[in-house]
Amino acid sequence: PTGDSSTVLQAQEEIIEMKDVFSVKLKRRRFVGQKKGGTLLGITIFKCLNKEGNKLTDCAVHLHNLSEDHCQSWFRHLKEILNGFQNRPKSLKVFVNPSSHKREATHVYYEQVAPLFKLADIKTDVTVTEYEGHALAVLKECELQAFDGVICVGGDGSVSEVAHGLLLKAQIDAGKDTDYIPAPVRAPVPLGVIPAGTTNTLAHTLYGIKHAVTATLHIVMGHIQPVDVCTFSTPSKLLRFGFSAMFGFGARTLALAEKHRWMPSGQRKDFAFIKTLADLKPEECELSFLPLQIPQEDSRENDRITLLYLGSKDQWHKIQGHFLNVSIMAIPCLCSMAPRGLAPNTRLNNGSMALILVQNTSRTEFVKHLKRYASVKNQFNFPFVETYTVQEVKVQPRPKSGLDAKENTYLTPASAEGNYPWNIDGDLMKEASEVHVRVHPQLINLYGVNTDDLESSQATCNCI
């Protein structure tokens, strides 16, 4: 420290671990308008701090010294140490969806994210998407070897498109037949998620919080988390790579919201939710699933959502019936409306999916089930809810006929024509035939941390 004796006496010793440092700069005093040179004052070290509620922030530590040689020596050696940390990106491909949520993604990126990337000396190639499918089209032609990672600034739908494009490009580069991919290759670079949407399920799951600076610092620090990914296919073609899906109520709500895009985001989703709930009807379908074998000791107390099958590994189970909602999730899917997660007993990379079936019941009982997601109570502790831990699922809808089809036409006309809506990571997909879902362990690396390692599930609840 420099200054008078009182300043020196007040100074306290502080230890900084280099693993928490993400940038070091020479500090100079410059006149207004001066861009280069200036009087050398010392060096500034920028580090990442952990705050309460899983939040990360950045702070600066100023070290004063007027010797050019001394400062250059320290600067050079500190930079060498920082360059030695693996997984920290030097070049990123960034996609910004300006239409996400309240059209705030562009502001979030340029005001909160870009300055941190610049501070960490990360080069960026930014694409502001102009239409649905724009990111996918760019990724198909992108030379991914030129980048250390791909970043998406947007909501769940934007992230879903970028993740799908990144994995599809990996299959193309590997010479795979993209119509049928039983064993896909891993994504070559990690995916980063900057939350700028409404729900931000993947961001909540990775960080335990919706906070753009926290997400950015995880990327800058190179925190890597392997994550399972699902493939959604028909018998003849690959439909999508994704992390979670809903069929029935969750998909119908999204389909209705998409028809009312002219409404503000929050109002549109509330309207679709209430309207779909008012017209609550089950979907008739046949479900086939391949259970995951789990040792008995791995099951938890009061864990009704894991049913264990210790028979043949390839023994498929079939269920026919009327279901209000079918959820298939390879990740816990935390969000502000479900702080414990839509599938709380699923992990990011345990090679399994949660299959959650809500059978036909009264509207009152279904609402009770939905309300449980926002509480600490078990949302699956109802006689009409069945849950399984699985490796593969096949969903075969049965077409409606007669009056049922006519009644449904105004809500989802596609259903009457044999096209059923699916909600895949917040993106709407319509499919007529059987959909086959497989989980692929650790198929992609995401920038973030395992939510199991966060402070606690209760802390996550509180911060959300």
Salt bridges, closest charged atoms under 4 A:
GLU14 OE2 - LYS47 NZ 2.93
ASP20 OD1 - LYS19 NZ 3.28
GLU68 OE2 - ARG28 NH2 3.04
GLU80 OE1 - HIS77 ND1 3.73
GLU104 OE2 - LYS210 NZ 3.90
ASP121 OD1 - LYS25 NZ 2.83
ASP121 OD2 - LYS79 NZ 2.74
ASP125 OD2 - LYS93 NZ 3.40
ASP173 OD1 - LYS169 NZ 3.21
GLU258 OE2 - ARG261 NH2 2.95
ASP279 OD2 - LYS275 NZ 3.74
GLU283 OE2 - ARG252 NH2 2.98
GLU283 OE1 - LYS400 NZ 3.47
GLU284 OE1 - HIS322 NE2 3.78
GLU286 OE1 - ARG398 NH2 3.32
GLU365 OE2 - LYS368 NZ 3.22
GLU392 OE1 - HIS436 NE2 2.68
GLU392 OE1 - ARG438 NE 3.77
ASP427 OD2 - ARG240 NH2 2.73
ASP452 OD1 - ARG347 NE 3.32
